[in-house]
Each structure stands twice: as C-alpha cells, then as structure tokens.
Amino acid sequence: KDIEYIVSYHYNLDEITRFSSSLGKFVGYTEFGVKQADHFNSQASYLAGLRAQKETYCKPSIDVD
C-alpha cells in the first residue's frame, strides 16, 4: 500500500508521460505525451504487465533495503 511503481518517459529533460501503479494507467504531461498515454492505455496486456511489476519487483525488494 505504501509503495508505488512508476515508469516515466522523458524527452529533452521534460517528462512527457508516466505510468503510476496507484492509478494503473499512463498519464500524459505534454501534447505528445497525451497521445502516447492514449496509445499505451489502449494496450491491455502491456498495462497488465506493468501493474504486475509492483507485486513481482517492488514488494520482494522492500526487505532488502
């Protein structure tokens, strides 16, 4: 509950789009990023894989740190 898995895409140091496990989808921050977020959000299998990363990658690593 206290952790969040985030994938951010940047161009010229500006964040254009981000996936957040708490939202479960991509959000665009620029005009191009909104188009990219719509494209990524339309791919159900890609989103399911990213949502699973919190369980498979983040939670086992909590005790390590």
Buried (B, 14 or more C-beta within 10 A) or exposed (E): EEEEBEEEBEEEEEBBBBBBBEEEBBBBBBEBBBEBBEEBBEEEEBBEEBBEBBEEEEEEEEEEE
